[in-house]
């Protein structure tokens, strides 16, 4: 493997790993959403026709 191919391989692996780590960290640090009261909005109905 020549040096250009090795650099492309390492760059692609580093970029994919960085994106994966970033979004994993983002999921871990995002606070949970607040629950909304569904009682005041009425029942959810779905028309199947």
N, C-alpha and C positions, 0 to 999 in steps of 0.2 A: 504494500500500500504506500503510495507516495505521500508526501507531506501535505499537499493540497487536499487530498481525499481525507486524510486524518483530521485536518483542521475542520473540514466541513462536517465530518462525523461528530467530532467533539462539540462543535458549535450547536448542531441540531439537538444533540442529547442534553446539553446544558440549557438551551432555550425551553425544551419540552419539560425538563425537570423543574425549571424555575417557574413556569406557568402552573404546573401541577402543585407545587409547594405554595405558591401565592394563593390560589383558589382554595386549597385545603385550609390554609391559615385563615382566610377570609370567612370560610364556613364556620370554623371553630370560634372565631371572635365576634361574629355577628350576634347581637342579642336577639332573643326570641321575640316574635311578634306578639303584641298585646291581643288578647281575645276580645272580640266585639260582642256586645249583647245582641243575640239573634232574636230575643223576645220582642224587641221594639221594632224590628224590621218585618215581622210577620213570618209565617211559615214559607219555606221554600217549596214551590210546586213546579213540577215538570209536566208539560203537556206532551203526551206520547202519540198524539194523533197527527 
